[in-house]
Amino acid sequence: MNIFYSSECLGYWQHGHPEKPERIRNTYELLNKSGKFNFHDVKKCNEKDLLTVHAEGLIESVKNEKFFDKDSPALSGIFNHSLLSVSSAISAMKFSLKNNKNTFSLSRPPGHHAGKNFLGGFCYFNSIAVAVEKAMQHLDKIAILDIDGHHGNGTQDIFFGRKDVLFISLHERGSFPMSGFVSEKNCINYPLPPGCREKEYMNFLDKALEKIDDFNADAIAVSAGFDTYRNDPLLTMNLDTGAYHKIASTISELDLPTFSVLEGGYSEALPECTMEYLLGLRK
């Protein structure tokens, strides 16, 4: 498994905020110590890549740190950190498609709540959306599978109505950002009940993967969030660490190039959840 990581993503924080550097630092340390993964440096992208999915006004507001969102603070240097996270996703995508390998972007901040003209939910720029848009220069169709416990409202906003992109989200019903209750056009949503356990979750995942198979996607992009873990402080889902191995293994059965981008996951078990997910991917 090939992982794209830069220690620069650890360089920002806000006291008491759940999206903290330790999430990534601890995960990196566990994965690196295992000796089972290949780590690659991140090749930095430029601002023009952001314009493929985001409005110029949003980009400028983040660059100038002139915005307000109670969950997404305007921290010093947040533009460069967010650009680095986008770069990591792009690097993972390029390697995956070039080598027909599964890859993982281990970075922060997350991105799937950032839309064309808005940020929020700890997200400033939509890393996976930028990577997907760039991937479409080489593909006919791609599927985005969002397994974060919160609905990927930003990703849906960006790709809504596209015939060459299928977006599927499995998320806890009634949680932030209070969207994703219904399926519309190319955006398929599976709002799951609070307390959802592995068996029920896997049933919905099977349905989602059938949709991807019917879509005849050339590749899969996974918004890999791990806040569906049973002890995550922000949600009430009920998956154990081993469930992520099964989730990844099931995704791999489609035998398509797959690049995954870390989204949420705020429990102390994030490193173990991530490890299980990566071990479940087959190539």
N, C-alpha and C positions, 0 to 999 in steps of 0.2 A: 504494500500500500504506500502510495506517495502522498506526502503531506506538505503543504505550503504554509510556511510560518516565518514571521519576523518578530524578534523580541521588541521591536519598536512599538508594537501594538499595546505594550504594557505601560506606556508612558503617560497615560492620563487616568484620573480618577476623581471621584467626589465622595467625601466622607459619608458613609451610610447608604450609598447607592448600591443596589444589588448587582448592577453590571460593573463588576470590579476586576482589576487586573488578575487577582488570584484565580479567577475562573480559568483563564488561559494559561497562566504560569503553572498551576498545579496539573493541568491536563497535559501540557507539553512535557513536564518532568516525568509523569507516569509513562507516557507513550515513548519518550526517548529512552528511559531506563529499561523498557521492555526489550529493546533491540529488534523489534519486529517491523519497524517502519523506516522508510526512506524520507528524510527531510530535505526540502528544497527551498532555496532563497526565493523571495518574492521579487518579481520584476515590476517596478513601479510604472503605473499608467499615467495618463495626463488628464487634464480637465476636459478635453474634447470627448473623452470616453463617457464622461458623466452626461454630456448633452444628448447622448443617444437615447436616454430614458427620462432625464430630468429637465425641468424648465430652468432657464438661465437665472431667473429670479431666485429660485430656491438655492441654486449653487452659490450665488453671490451672498445670500443671507448667511449661509453657513461659513463661507470664506471670511466674511466681515464680522462673524459672531454677533449678528444683529437679528436675533429671533428669540422667541420665548416658547418653551414647552416644559411643563412641570416635570416630565419624566426624562427629558432629553436636554440637559443643561448646556448652555453656550460656554463650554470650557475653553480655556486658552489652547490654541493649536488643534481644536477638534476637526477642522477641515482636513489637515494633513493626516490625522489618524484615520479619518473616515475614508480618505482617498487611498490610504494604505490597505484598508480592508477590502475595498473594491479591487485594488491591484492583486491581492491575494486570491480573490475569487476568479479573476481573469486568468491568472497564472495556472490555477488548478484546471480551469476549463481548457486552456490551450494544450496542456500536457495530456489531459484525458483524451481529447479528440485526435491529437497527433499520434499518440501511442496506443490508442484503444485500451486504456487502463482506467481503473477507478481512482479518483483522487479526492483529497479533502483539504479544504481551506480552514485552517485553525487561526482565526483572527477575531478582532473586535474593532469597532462596535458592530452589532448585528445590523440587518438592513431591511427585512421584509415588511416593516411597517412604513417605510418611506415610499411615497407615491410620486407622481409626476411633479406635483406642486406642493407637497407637504412632507414634513418629517414628523416623528413621534415614536413613542414606545421604545426609547433607547436607540432609535435608528435615525440616521441623518441622510445617508445615500443607500440606495438599494443595490447591494453588491451583487447578489445573484441575478438581478434583472439586467445589470450592465453586462455581466458575463454572458447571459443568455442572448442578449441582443447582438453582441459581438460574435457569438457562436453561429448565429443565423446567417453570417456571411458565407458559411461553409455547409450549412444543413438545409434540408427542405422543411423538416418539422422537428420540434423539440417539446418535451413534456417537463413541466416543473411540478415536483411533488413536495409539498410543504408539510412536514411532519412535526413542526413546532406546535406546542400546545395552544398557541394563540393564532388566530386567523391572519394570514398574510395579506392584509388589506392593501398594502402598498403595491405588492406584486400584482394583485388582481387589478388595481387601478391602472397600472402601466400596460398590462397586456390584454385588458378587457376587449373582447370582440375580434381578436386576432385569429385568423384561420390556421396559421402556421405554428401557433403556440397553444398548448393545452396546460391549464393551471388547475391543480387539484390540491385542496387543503383539508387536512384532518385536524380538528382543533376542538377544544372544550367549549361547549355551547354556553353562551351568555357571559363569556369572559371578555376581557379587553381584546380588541377594540370595539366590541359589541357589533360585529358584522359577520358575514359568512354564514347567514342562516339559510340561504337558498342558493341554488345553482342557477347561473345565467350564462347563456351562450357558451363560450369556451372555458368558463370558470366553474368547476365542479367542487362543491363544498359539502363536507361531511361533518356537521356539528355533533360532537360526541357528548354523551351525558357526563356530568361530574362524577368522579369516582370510577370511570371506565377502566375495566381490567383488561388483561392481555387478550383473552379469548375474543371478547367483543371488538377490541381494537383491531385484531388481526382479520376479523371478518370484514371490517370496513376497508382495511388496507387491501385485501384481496379484490374487493370491488374497484378500488382506485386503480390497481394495477391492470385489471381487465380493461378499464377505460384507456389506459396508456397503450396497451397492446392493440386495441381496436383502432387507436389513433395512428398506428404505424410510425411512432416516433423514431428518429434517428439517434437520439441520445436522451438522457435523463439528467436534469438538474435537481438536486435535493436540497431544500432548505431544512437543514438538520438541526432541529431544536430538541433539547432534552428536558424541557420543563414539564413533560408528561410523566416524569419520574414521580414515584409515590410520595416522596418527602420534599418535593420542590415547594418553596415558600410562596410562589405566586399563583399556583393552580392547585386543583384538587384531583387530578388524574391519578391512576393507581398502577403504573407500570413498574416492574422491577428492572434491575440492570440487564438481566438476561433477555428481556423482551427486545432490546435494541439489536442484539445479535440476530434474532429471528426476523426483525423488521428488515435489516440490511440483507440477510440471506434471501428473503423473499423478493426484494427488489432485484437482486442479482440474477434471479431466475429468468428475467426478461433478456438477459445477455446483451445489454446495450452499454455503450460507454457512459459512465456515470460520474459526474463530479458533484460533490457535496460541499455545502458552505455552512459553517456553524452559525446558528442563530441564537436562540435562548438556551436556558438551562442554568439554574441559580442555586442548586443544592450543592452540598459538599461532595456528592457522588458524581458530579459532572465528569471528572476524569474517567471513572469506571464505566459510566454510560457510553462515553465516547469510544473508549477502548472496545467495548462489546460491539458497538456499531461497526467500527472499522474492521474488526476480526470477522464480522459477518459478511462483508463484501468480498467477493471471490476473485477479483483479478485486479 
